[in-house]
Amino acid sequence: MIVCSCNVIMKNEIEGVIIDLLKKDAWQLITPGVVYHSMKKRGRCCGCFPNVISIIVDTTERFHRELETPDEKIIPFIQKIRAEHERCETARMIARHNRMRRSAA
């Protein structure tokens, strides 16, 4: 499945990069920027970033479950990532709403 149509990046490519990053440091904070930098790409329209964040969360959780990391370590880490994702999505929605209000005025 294509996640980023600007760079033609597939979901499995993103998952592979995330796994490679986690193998180097299982507790690092991976962002879309880190993923794209590792692929020697850059976000263009950045419309794919919310989906990339979801892939980061799912892949990170799966990685730690396969390592049999105890839930008391996984759950707070994943919750922090999800909370940051929700915060970013809220800010993005507010910005979009404000742009639409200004253009309508």
N, C-alpha and C positions, 0 to 999 in steps of 0.2 A: 504494500500500500504506500502510495506517495504521500508524505507528510508535508514536505516543502516543495511547492511547484516552482518557486523562483529558482531554486538550486537543483531541482529534481533529486531530492533526497528521500530514500525509502525508510520506512519504519525500522526494518531490520538493520540498516546501516547505523541509525541512531542508537539502537539497542546495543550494537556491537561496540560503539565508541563508549557508551556508558559503562559497559562491562569492563572494558580495558581500563577506564579511569578508576573504577571501583577496585580493580585488582591492584592498582598502585596505592590507593588509599581508600579503604572501604568506608571511611567516615567523612570524606570530603563533601562539601556542598557543591553539587553539580548544577549549573545553570544552562539555559540554552546558549548563552555566549561561550561558555566553556566547551560545550559540545561542538558548536560551529567552529570555534578556533582549532579544536583538535582535528577537525575535518578539513582545515585550511579553507573554510568558507566563511561567509558573513551573512547575517540576516539582511534581507533587502526590505521587503515590506513588513516583515516580522509578524505577519498574521498567523504563522504556524507556531509561534512561541507557546501559546496556551496548550496546544497538542503536544509539543515537545516536552513541556513541563509534566504533563500527565504521563508521558512515556518514561521520563526520568523517575517519577514517583513509583510507577509500577515496576520498572526494571530494578530499581534500588531495593524495593521491598522483596522482590523475587530473589535477587542476588543474596540478600541476608538470610532469607528463609532457606535457600539451598546450602548456605554455610552453617545452618542451624544456630544462627545467632539467637540468644534468648529474647523472647518477646519484650521483656522489660527494657531492652536496649533498642530494639527495632521500632516499637510503637511510638515512643516519644520523638525519635528521629524523623520518622515518616510523617507524624503529625505536624512537626515544625515545617517540613517541606510543603505539606498540603496547606497549612495556614498561610505561608508566604505566597503560595500560588493563588489562594483566595484573595489575599490582600491586593496582589497585583491585578487580578481580574476585576476587583471592585474599583480600583483606581482607573483602570482602562475603561470600564463602563461609564464611570462618572465623567471622564474626559470626553468620551464619545457623546454623551448626553449634552454636555456643555457646548461642544462644537455644533451640535444640531440646533440647540437653542439660539446660539449666536447667528448661525446662518439663516434661521427662520425669522430673525428680528430685522 
